[in-house]
Amino acid sequence: MFFSNEKKVIGIIAVMDLPKNSSLKAIDILKKMGIDVRMVTGDNKDTAKAIEKSLNLNNSFSEVLPEEKDNVVLELQKLGKKVLMVGDGINDSPALARADIGIAIGSGTDVAIESSDVVLINGDLLDIINAIDLSKSTIKNIKENLFWAFFYNFLFIPVAVGLFYPTFGLKLNPMFAAAAMSFSSVFVSLNSLRLSKFKPKYENVKKQTKEDNMFGTKSKEINVEGMMCDNCASHVKKALENLEEVQKANVSLEDKKAIIKYKGDLENSQIENAVKNAGYSVKEIKEL
């Protein structure tokens, strides 16, 4: 932004979006996993280069028009690559739909969410790592179930049909055969339920960044009791953001926590009253 009088420029203010610290960490982890991470943006080359450098990226795409994002994904697929696309805008939806895996940011547009395969409720790129870990655990669980199902049937079906009876005298009572078949299903179901114990390596609730300190923004972490669904988390988020001092609130249903960024003086009693009026209770509040 330029400021001038009638004769000359008297001042310039430069403004830019600062990447989240968690985004840099997520990109580093993805690269260590052997994933080629690239940025696709409509910003000019100079801006894109600055962000690319701050995130330790290479070979990013800049000055890309909305309809060209879809072409970027298509060209990468033609090179034999499996493409995971992350986006949040209307102009990202064609690319999200074309990608092998489309991931939308929960705070993005409805079109992007509908076009994607996965939605990051909290909008934190570290959740991509959590999603990959969960998918690997799921595939591992499926393979275990298939192994035990085939192994189990491989052992018992020949005995049940009397294949070994003439030679070894082995046979299986029909009642035991029925019980064994039921036990096979129970085993597979119980093994699948182990996924409910999955714990993400990276929490959605993050501590305040250096940028927050730079601009006088402070953060508080709030443990909220009583949230049972996504609507509950939305109610808490809305109640916190209605406070005049609060600039932004991130609520994690899984962790039962909320992080608020605020300016000025904000008493804990104000937070407690806001959450209470929304129908929930505060267990603990601490400064970050």
C-alpha positions as CSV (number, residue, x, y, z in Angstrom):
1,M,0.0,0.0,0.0
2,F,1.4,3.4,-1.0
3,F,0.8,6.7,0.8
4,S,1.4,9.9,-1.0
5,N,0.6,13.6,-1.0
6,E,-0.1,15.6,-4.1
7,K,3.6,15.5,-5.2
8,K,5.3,12.4,-4.0
9,V,5.1,9.0,-2.2
10,I,5.6,9.5,1.5
11,G,5.2,6.0,2.8
12,I,4.8,2.3,2.0
13,I,3.2,-0.5,4.0
14,A,3.9,-4.0,2.9
15,V,1.5,-6.8,4.0
16,M,1.8,-10.5,3.6
17,D,0.3,-13.7,5.0
18,L,2.7,-15.6,7.3
19,P,2.7,-19.4,7.0
20,K,1.8,-21.3,10.2
21,N,4.7,-22.8,12.1
22,S,2.7,-26.1,12.0
23,S,2.6,-25.9,8.2
24,L,6.4,-25.9,8.0
25,K,6.6,-28.8,10.3
26,A,4.0,-30.8,8.3
27,I,5.9,-30.2,5.1
28,D,9.2,-31.3,6.6
29,I,7.5,-34.5,7.9
30,L,5.9,-35.2,4.5
31,K,9.2,-34.8,2.7
32,K,10.9,-37.2,5.2
33,M,8.1,-39.7,4.3
34,G,9.3,-39.4,0.7
35,I,6.4,-37.3,-0.5
36,D,7.1,-34.6,-3.1
37,V,5.4,-31.5,-1.8
38,R,4.6,-28.6,-4.1
39,M,2.6,-25.4,-3.8
40,V,0.1,-24.3,-6.4
41,T,-0.9,-20.6,-6.1
42,G,-2.3,-17.8,-8.1
43,D,0.1,-15.3,-6.5
44,N,2.8,-13.7,-8.6
45,K,6.2,-15.4,-8.9
46,D,8.0,-13.1,-6.4
47,T,5.4,-13.7,-3.6
48,A,5.3,-17.4,-4.4
49,K,9.2,-17.6,-4.2
50,A,9.2,-15.9,-0.8
51,I,6.6,-18.3,0.6
52,E,8.3,-21.2,-1.1
53,K,11.6,-20.3,0.5
54,S,10.0,-20.0,4.0
55,L,8.5,-23.4,3.7
56,N,11.6,-25.1,2.2
57,L,9.7,-26.0,-1.0
58,N,10.9,-26.5,-4.6
59,N,9.3,-26.6,-8.1
60,S,6.1,-24.8,-7.0
61,F,3.5,-23.5,-9.5
62,S,2.8,-19.7,-9.4
63,E,0.4,-17.3,-11.3
64,V,-1.9,-20.3,-11.9
65,L,-5.4,-19.4,-13.0
66,P,-8.3,-21.2,-11.3
67,E,-9.0,-23.5,-14.2
68,E,-5.2,-24.3,-14.6
69,K,-5.0,-25.9,-11.2
70,D,-6.9,-28.9,-12.6
71,N,-4.4,-29.1,-15.5
72,V,-1.5,-29.1,-13.0
73,V,-2.9,-32.2,-11.3
74,L,-3.6,-33.8,-14.7
75,E,0.0,-33.2,-15.9
76,L,1.5,-34.7,-12.7
77,Q,-0.8,-37.8,-13.1
78,K,0.4,-38.2,-16.7
79,L,4.0,-38.4,-15.3
80,G,2.8,-41.5,-13.3
81,K,2.5,-39.7,-10.0
82,K,-0.3,-40.3,-7.4
83,V,-1.5,-36.8,-6.5
84,L,-2.9,-35.6,-3.1
85,M,-4.4,-32.2,-3.5
86,V,-5.2,-29.9,-0.5
87,G,-7.4,-26.8,-1.0
88,D,-10.2,-24.8,0.4
89,G,-11.6,-22.5,-2.3
90,I,-14.2,-22.8,-5.1
91,N,-11.3,-22.6,-7.6
92,D,-9.7,-25.7,-6.0
93,S,-12.7,-27.9,-6.4
94,P,-11.9,-29.2,-10.0
95,A,-8.4,-30.1,-8.9
96,L,-9.7,-31.7,-5.7
97,A,-12.1,-33.8,-7.7
98,R,-9.4,-34.9,-10.2
99,A,-6.7,-35.7,-7.7
100,D,-6.2,-39.3,-6.5
101,I,-6.9,-38.0,-3.0
102,G,-8.6,-34.6,-2.5
103,I,-8.3,-33.0,1.0
104,A,-10.4,-30.0,1.8
105,I,-9.9,-27.5,4.7
106,G,-13.0,-27.6,7.0
107,S,-13.3,-23.8,7.1
108,G,-13.3,-23.7,3.3
109,T,-16.1,-23.5,0.8
110,D,-18.9,-26.1,0.5
111,V,-18.0,-26.8,-3.1
112,A,-14.4,-27.7,-2.1
113,I,-15.7,-29.9,0.7
114,E,-18.1,-31.7,-1.6
115,S,-15.4,-32.3,-4.2
116,S,-12.9,-33.8,-1.7
117,D,-12.4,-37.2,-0.3
118,V,-11.2,-36.1,3.1
119,V,-12.0,-33.0,5.2
120,L,-9.6,-31.5,7.8
121,I,-12.0,-30.1,10.4
122,N,-9.4,-28.1,12.2
123,G,-7.6,-26.8,9.1
124,D,-4.1,-27.8,10.3
125,L,-1.8,-29.4,7.8
126,L,-0.4,-31.6,10.5
127,D,-3.7,-33.5,10.3
128,I,-2.6,-34.7,6.9
129,I,0.1,-36.7,8.7
130,N,-2.5,-38.0,11.1
131,A,-4.8,-39.0,8.2
132,I,-2.0,-40.8,6.4
133,D,-1.1,-42.7,9.7
134,L,-4.7,-43.6,10.2
135,S,-5.0,-44.9,6.6
136,K,-1.9,-47.0,7.0
137,S,-3.3,-48.5,10.3
138,T,-6.6,-49.2,8.5
139,I,-4.9,-51.0,5.6
140,K,-2.7,-53.0,8.0
141,N,-5.9,-54.0,9.9
142,I,-7.6,-55.1,6.7
143,K,-4.6,-57.3,5.7
144,E,-4.6,-58.9,9.2
145,N,-8.3,-59.7,8.9
146,L,-7.8,-61.2,5.5
147,F,-4.9,-63.3,6.6
148,W,-6.6,-64.7,9.7
149,A,-9.9,-65.3,7.8
150,F,-8.1,-67.3,5.0
151,F,-5.7,-69.1,7.4
152,Y,-8.6,-70.0,9.7
153,N,-10.7,-71.4,6.8
154,F,-7.6,-73.1,5.3
155,L,-7.2,-75.1,8.6
156,F,-10.8,-76.0,9.4
157,I,-12.7,-76.4,6.1
158,P,-10.8,-79.5,5.1
159,V,-11.4,-81.0,8.5
160,A,-15.1,-80.0,8.4
161,V,-15.7,-81.7,5.1
162,G,-14.0,-84.9,6.3
163,L,-11.0,-84.8,4.0
164,F,-8.7,-86.2,6.7
165,Y,-11.2,-88.7,8.2
166,P,-10.3,-91.7,6.0
167,T,-6.6,-91.4,6.7
168,F,-6.3,-89.8,10.2
169,G,-9.7,-90.2,11.6
170,L,-10.1,-86.4,12.0
171,K,-13.6,-84.9,11.9
172,L,-15.4,-81.9,13.2
173,N,-18.7,-82.0,14.9
174,P,-21.2,-79.7,13.1
175,M,-21.9,-77.8,16.3
176,F,-18.3,-77.1,16.8
177,A,-18.0,-76.1,13.1
178,A,-20.8,-73.6,13.5
179,A,-19.2,-72.2,16.6
180,A,-15.8,-72.0,14.9
181,M,-17.3,-70.1,12.0
182,S,-18.9,-67.6,14.4
183,F,-15.7,-67.2,16.3
184,S,-13.9,-66.3,13.0
185,S,-16.4,-63.3,12.5
186,V,-16.0,-62.3,16.1
187,F,-12.2,-62.3,15.8
188,V,-12.3,-60.1,12.7
189,S,-14.7,-57.7,14.3
190,L,-12.6,-57.4,17.5
191,N,-9.5,-56.9,15.5
192,S,-11.2,-54.1,13.5
193,L,-12.3,-52.4,16.7
194,R,-8.6,-51.9,17.6
195,L,-8.7,-48.9,15.3
196,S,-10.8,-47.0,17.9
197,K,-7.7,-46.9,20.0
198,F,-5.8,-44.9,17.3
199,K,-4.2,-41.8,18.6
200,P,-2.9,-39.1,16.3
201,K,0.8,-38.2,16.8
202,Y,0.2,-34.5,16.3
203,E,-2.5,-32.6,18.3
204,N,-4.7,-30.1,16.6
205,V,-4.3,-27.6,19.4
206,K,-1.1,-25.6,18.8
207,K,0.8,-23.1,20.8
208,Q,1.0,-19.4,19.8
209,T,3.6,-18.5,17.2
210,K,6.2,-15.8,17.2
211,E,4.1,-13.8,14.8
212,D,1.4,-13.6,17.4
213,N,3.8,-12.0,19.9
214,M,5.0,-9.6,17.2
215,F,1.6,-8.1,16.8
216,G,0.5,-8.3,20.4
217,T,-1.7,-11.3,20.1
218,K,-2.0,-13.6,23.0
219,S,-3.4,-17.1,23.3
220,K,-5.2,-19.2,25.9
221,E,-5.9,-22.9,26.0
222,I,-9.3,-23.9,27.4
223,N,-10.4,-27.4,28.5
224,V,-14.1,-27.7,27.7
225,E,-16.4,-30.3,29.2
226,G,-19.7,-31.5,27.7
227,M,-18.9,-31.4,23.9
228,M,-20.3,-34.6,22.3
229,C,-20.4,-33.8,18.6
230,D,-19.3,-31.3,15.8
231,N,-22.3,-29.1,16.5
232,C,-21.2,-28.8,20.1
233,A,-17.7,-27.7,19.0
234,S,-19.3,-25.2,16.6
235,H,-21.4,-23.7,19.5
236,V,-18.3,-23.3,21.7
237,K,-16.4,-21.7,18.8
238,K,-19.1,-19.2,18.1
239,A,-19.5,-18.4,21.8
240,L,-15.8,-17.7,22.2
241,E,-15.5,-15.6,19.0
242,N,-18.5,-13.5,20.1
243,L,-16.2,-12.1,22.9
244,E,-15.0,-8.7,21.8
245,E,-11.3,-9.4,22.6
246,V,-11.2,-12.7,20.8
247,Q,-9.9,-12.7,17.2
248,K,-10.1,-16.4,16.5
249,A,-11.0,-19.6,18.2
250,N,-10.0,-23.1,17.2
251,V,-12.0,-25.9,18.9
252,S,-10.9,-29.6,18.9
253,L,-13.8,-32.0,19.7
254,E,-11.4,-34.9,20.0
255,D,-9.1,-33.2,22.5
256,K,-11.9,-31.3,24.3
257,K,-9.8,-28.2,24.0
258,A,-10.1,-24.7,22.5
259,I,-7.3,-22.3,21.6
260,I,-8.3,-18.6,21.4
261,K,-6.2,-15.8,20.1
262,Y,-7.1,-12.4,21.6
263,K,-5.8,-8.9,22.1
264,G,-6.1,-6.7,25.2
265,D,-7.3,-7.9,28.6
266,L,-9.5,-11.0,28.7
267,E,-10.5,-12.4,32.1
268,N,-11.0,-16.1,32.6
269,S,-14.4,-15.4,34.1
270,Q,-15.5,-13.9,30.7
271,I,-14.4,-17.1,29.0
272,E,-16.2,-19.3,31.6
273,N,-19.4,-17.3,31.3
274,A,-19.4,-17.5,27.5
275,V,-18.8,-21.2,27.5
276,K,-21.4,-21.7,30.2
277,N,-24.0,-19.7,28.3
278,A,-23.4,-22.0,25.3
279,G,-24.3,-24.9,27.5
280,Y,-20.9,-26.3,28.4
281,S,-18.4,-26.0,31.3
282,V,-14.8,-25.0,31.6
283,K,-12.4,-27.4,33.4
284,E,-9.2,-25.4,33.0
285,I,-7.8,-22.3,31.4
286,K,-4.1,-21.6,30.9
287,E,-2.0,-19.0,29.1
288,L,0.2,-20.2,26.2
